[in-house]
Amino acid sequence: MKIYLVGGAVRDRLLGQPVGDSDWVVVGATAEAMRQKGYRPVGKDFPVFLHPQTGEEYALARTERKIGPGYHGFEFHAAPDVTLEQDLERRDLTINAMAEDDERNVIDPFGGQEDLAARRLRHVSPAFREDPVRILRVARFAARFVPLGFSVAPETLALMREMVDAGEADHLVPERVWAEMARACAEPAPEAFVEVLRECGALERVMPEVDALFGVPQSPQWHPEIDTGAHLLLALAAAARAGEDPETVFAVLVHDLGKGITPQALLPRHIGHEARGVPLVRELCGRLVVPNAWRDLAVAVTREHLNVHRAFELKPATVIRLLTAVDAWRRPERFVRFLAACRADARGRAGNENAVYEQADYLEAVRAEAAPVRVATEGIEGPEIGAAIEKARIAVAQSVKERFLANKTT
């Protein structure tokens, strides 16, 4: 019985990156032997155990055989005679198919160290084609490692295209698509996730609403980059550069979906794209089983981002109605995310990457100063109380606006 550290922990240590969770492979053991040593079984499809002290995952070395379409179409074989190399061979990318023994010697049968040095994301073997989730994983690893100079190997990208053309991407289950997408939204370059999926043709299959944005023109007056898809990539990069959280990044990803269905006669203008986008966002979120909190933020950004951009042009009463519509009074933390997504959208334009975005500061100041407003309720009740509070908040918004405009002129 031999135990090896495998996968991401080995890769990240060799890259000099922080090492997260450690995964281990056990060679030469049986499930019964693991249980006798106190390991707790947790795997449903194949033998995986939790260490009795550390809680880390230990999996018996295994092979797999494709027996049906999609992610679940595999038969697994775990036995004492399965070798470490056989276990590593079933993995997706060479940089994830390395192991370390207890003396930190690296076992690298498929050239992972060479690909790390070459900054290359390359598949281990032709068996890569058997699992469509690997298409999403490669795109997610691109989102993580593109800032370090990595790119997808041409032969791997070609194989991914073949998989998409063969219909493998059509068997992706929504939960797995969302799991990889949500993780990509937390990576340093989420725009690379979109780019890689588009290059191999998978974006059209998993997020056709996003794919439809590419090639759609916008007014050069507001968008020097012209292409709506190019704007989306710039906005995602702006959100990541600002360190926004994954929920905010997702809202940026979907905020312009309405532009993908703008009538041809209106182009390159996109009048009403905010309202057109809301049902598309809801449909995408429903299809991919997106958490309600993520969906609600995305819908708010989609519906209201243009109002935020022109915040200084809005009447104070309209500003208060905007804050009410996005639930800013009750959910100030989400309002911060809402404004951050709008800021990323504004900075997602060629030449505008570092622009000052005072609209967010203005609206947050209105919220902070107007939220605590109280009114005398003697002699009034019900809707009249709400109307009195709104009137007081409008006065606060007027005062804040005057202060900001005065600062702008000085």
Buried (B, 14 or more C-beta within 10 A) or exposed (E): EEBBBBBBBBBBBBBEEEEEEBBBBBBBBBBEBBEEBEBEEEBEEBBBBBBEEEEBBBBBBBBBEEEEBBBEBBEBBBBEEBEBBBBBBBBBBBBBBBBBEEEEEBBBBBBBBEBBEEBBBBBBBEBBBBBBBBBBBBBBBBBBBBEEEBBBBEEBBEBBBEBBEEEBBEBBBEEBBBBBBBBBBBBBBBBBBBBBBBBBBBBBBBBEBBBBBBEBBBEEEEBBBBBBBBBBBBBBBBBBBEEBEBBBBBBBBBBBBBBBBBEEEEEBBBEEBBEBBBBBBBEBBEBBEBEEEBBBBBBBBBBBBEBBBEBBEBEBBBBBBBBEEBBBBEBEEBBBBBBBBBBBBBBBBEEBEEEEBBBBBBBBBBBBBBBEBEBEEEEEEEEEEEEBBBEBBBBBBBBBBEEBEEEEEE
